[in-house]
């Protein structure tokens, strides 16, 4: 949607307060739009709102499971939360490795997996 494009323009202009408001509006107007939820995740991440970014990336990944960038950001948000979220992060990263078409995304997922698996062994 046009609102999603506006979000990224506002982020580029470092107007994060407006970007957050626009992203929230985009998710309300198009609740089944993975790009709208992804945009909200990006803004929340920049604002260091880990809970909101996790929720938004999860929704984007759920709405478009083939969108590897959304899934990668979701996995990173899960890993950042740690604790009980680690198994879900591992599952998401392993899915990215299997489904990934972009070598960079697959490499990120492969790099993240060993440390997360070690966390489970503690």
Number of C-alpha atoms within 10 A of each C-alpha: 11 8 20 23 15 17 26 20 14 18 19 11 10 12 14 19 14 15 26 22 13 23 28 23 16 23 21 13 13 15 15 15 18 23 25 30 29 27 30 31 31 26 29 24 19 15 14 11 13 17 14 18 26 25 19 29 32 24 24 28 25 16 17 16 17 13 17 22 18 27 26 23 24 28 29 21 24 26 24 14 15 15 12 11 14 20 17 15 27 23 13 24 30 18 18 26 20 10 14 20 11 12 10 10 18 21 13 15 23 14 12 18 20 11 11 18 14 9 13 12 6 5
